[in-house]
Amino acid sequence: MGGTNQHTVGTTAQDADSLADRLQTHKAHGARVYDYILGGKDNYAVDREVGDASLKVWPALAVHMREGRAFMHRSARYLAQEKGIRQFLDIGTGIPTSPNLHEVVQEVRPDARVVYVDNDPIVLAHARALMAGTPEGRTSYLDADMRDPERIVTSPQVRETLDLTQPVGLMVISVVHFLLDDDEAYRVVRRLVDVLPSGSWVALTVATDDFAPEVLARVAQNYADHGEPLKWRTRAQAERFFDGLEVEEPGVVQMHTWRRDPAEIAHISEQDIAMYGAVARKP
């Protein structure tokens, strides 16, 4: 495990041949809807339909999505700067949008290592953009589904890029709401945490309709109607993802408020944010 920046994409020729089949352009995809709402170009008509319909029902969706990105930046920087974390495992990476995780953490720790994991073929097509890191650091991309955590934790990308005897920052941002079954969602996160050594950290967000249930029921129905169902969870359900971990202050809170100057968020209504966020340490 040298200090050079190694670029690794976890795909085979057969994987590449199947990309067109995997795109499923007749169905919406959460990462592509996100890309569209934030002004990106890596999306299809069905993604734009979901985005437009959701914005009509819930105009704050763009605010919510930007705050999700901001939470990722804030929590990753906190782990790198305040907790000394130099290696990260990012689950559900999404379409690259600068600054990406490695840019945030390598600004603080130039030797930081990052493994990105996603199963969206569009993300795979842009994976090289995720790997233009510092010369001292190292980045890899793994084409895998979070529903198969065993494949993730045993992959060469994880085993060769990260030193699993040293603390890791596990980032699970804006993704568990696509795991509809609660038992599966908790199992996936637990398996990923189990492979990490003591002293590792988890940054995780959980979608909720606690603050605007009627509007968000319509948003969820809109996603489901276009082939991308999602699951809202209560605060208590969100807290279960952190069972056995030491949750850092201020605890499980609406993500836009996590370690944020109140003056920065005074203009954001709680009804505009449909996600809890927290950071926790593995003892």
Disulfide bonds with the S-S distance in Angstrom:
none
